Structure formats: C-alpha cells, structure tokens
Amino acid sequence: MPAWFAYLVRCRDGSLYAGATTDLERRVAAHNGRVPGGARYTRTRRPVVLAWASPPLTKIAAHRLEWRLKRLAPAAKRRLAAG
C-alpha cells in the first residue's frame, strides 16, 4: 500500500494550494505543467514550489488533512508553510 502525503504548494502570486498525493515530485511537476494533463487549479499561477508536506499517511488520513488544509484561513496556511 503506497504512502500518501497532504501538501501545500506556494504559487507565483503567493497563494497556497492544498492537495494529497502518493508522489510529491510528480505532483509538483504536474502543477508546473511538466506532466501531461497538468493541474487545473494552479495552471494560471505557475510556477509553484512545495511549501509543506505531511509525514506519510494512509489515503483516508491524507484526504481528510487535505480537506482541513483547504478550509484553513490564509494566515493559518502561511504559518504552517513557514514553520
């Protein structure tokens, strides 16, 4: 069973986007348009860099954490990404 990660990427405009994946490097490359299909929500805000990633989780836990991250206030996301 693969390990899952919840993550935050920082976009060119300074905004933070949350997601969940099993392959962080490939997912960041997708956000930057280097993988066919790309990433719909960050397409206009490239380039992006990985700002924060969780330790390995189960699939359900990673998606729950992603859900929580997406609902955080912008200031809380910035604090998480900073430290």
DAKANOR-V957756 format. One record per backbone hydrogen bond with DSSP energy under -1.0 kcal/mol. CO is the residue of the C=O (numbers start at 1). NH is the residue of the N-H. Records with the same first field share a line. If there is no record, write none. Layout:
# DAKANOR-V957756
CO->NH, NH
This chain:
# DAKANOR-V957756
4->57
5->21
6->54
7->19
8->51, 52
9->17
10->49
11->14
15->11
17->9
19->7
21->5
23->27
24->28
25->29
26->30
27->31
28->32
29->34
30->33
35->38
42->45
45->12
49->10
52->8
57->4
58->62
59->63
60->64
61->65
62->66
63->67
64->68
65->69
66->70
69->72
73->77
74->78
75->79
76->80
77->81
78->82
79->83
